[in-house]
């Protein structure tokens, strides 16, 4: 019986630690609403330096691209994955999800890793 309690305590503490990590990432995303792309590591980048992301508490985001139209949609957090669901703003009103892995994060910025449409790895640093 003691072994069962010990086992359940370990599982509960691991789960509690995991949810605290997620909530810290969400707090950092909500701490600062406007994030700027500072650096892009890619041969064929989708993001450009200087683009802005506005992440709102209500689950909406806006992507202000340098020379293109402003994009937007919904954002969710699934573990250490940031899922940005872009609204196509066409007659079909399609929702296009993009999944980004959060690699490094802190008060002064975070790093996103993803695969572009050519299946190449890209890294984006937001501050």
Buried (B, 14 or more C-beta within 10 A) or exposed (E): EEEEEEEEEEEEEEEEEEEEEEEEBEEBBEEBEEBBBEEBEBEEBBBEEEBBBBBBEEEEBBBBBEEEEEBBBBBEBEEBEBBBBBBEEEEEEEEEEBEBBBEEBEEEBBBBBBEBEEEEEBBBBBE
